[in-house]
Amino acid sequence: MTQEKYEKLERRLNFFSTSRTQMIYLHLFLYQEATLTEREIKDSLLEIDFDENSYSFTFMANDYFLNIFKKKQRYLFSLNEYVSVFLNILLENDETFEGMELDAKQEKKKSMIHMQDDIAEWVQDFSKRTGLSKAVFTNYALCQNLDNVVISSNTIGVREGFYLPLSTDNYLKQFDYDKRVNVLHNHIKAFKNIAE
């Protein structure tokens, strides 16, 4: 990966206050339908090769993500080359994470959040299936702008503890405590629509 793209990845994981693997999983999940042409792969590999400060690292791809990449047309490139280029191109062109980068890792705060049973069950299942931590995709979901946040009567369900970066915790705190469940559910339901 080029140094510029790696630094961008680092700033994003600082914002989410998470690990590199979790940040990569989130990117791969959000763009799993994207495909690359043979020309894009060759050009990006050349770009990485010519970057004197290119950065190499490893991460363990779980079965969920390995299955995604098994189905992609890789031409004659290895899985490592394809994933490297895939991430390099994503970090170059992606605007989904606009405003979600910091030079230093955010402090985390443990937040206790009530979730309706069906939402809590989906969150647990999704995290187990993909390997994405509940905190990472919940934080991502809470960072998305929603046209309207429906605040309705509260149905208290399961109480979950999350370590959320301060920016997300502060976002939730702008709502009265009894309204936070609805705000969280709106954001998670929007994320669920992307996921299914």
TANORZI-V451169 format. One line per field, one symbol per residue. ss: DSSP state (@ for helix, = for strand, . for the rest). phi: phi as a letter, one per 30 degrees, with the letter a starting at -180 (. if undefined). burial: b if it has 16 or more other ideal C-beta (glycine too) atoms within 10 Angstrom, else e. A space follows every 10 residues. Layout:
ss->???
phi->???
burial->???
//
This chain:
ss->..@@@@@@@@ @@@@@@...@ @@@@@@@@@@ .......@@@ @@@@@@@@@@ .......... ..@@@@@@@@ ........@@ @@@@@@@@@@ @@@....... .......=== =====.@@@@ @@@@@@@@@@ ...@@@@@@@ @@@....... .......=== =====@@@@@ @@@...@@@@ @@@@@@@@@@ @@@@@.
phi->.ddedddded ddddddhbdd ddddeddddd cdddbbdddd ddddddeddd ddceccacbd ddeedddddd dddchccddd dddededede ddcdcdceic bbdbdddcbd bcbdbdeddd ddeddddddc iddeddddde eddddcdbcd cbddcdbdcc cbcceedded edddceedcd eddededddd dddddc
burial->bbebbbbbbb bbbbbbbbee bbbbbbbbbb bbeeebeeee beebbebbee beebeeeeee beebbeeeee ebebeebeee bbbbbbbbbb beeeeebeeb bbeeebebee bebbbbeebb ebbeebbeeb bbbbbbbbbb bbbeeeeeee eeeeeebeeb ebebbebbbe bbeeeeeeeb bbbbbbbbeb bbeebe
//
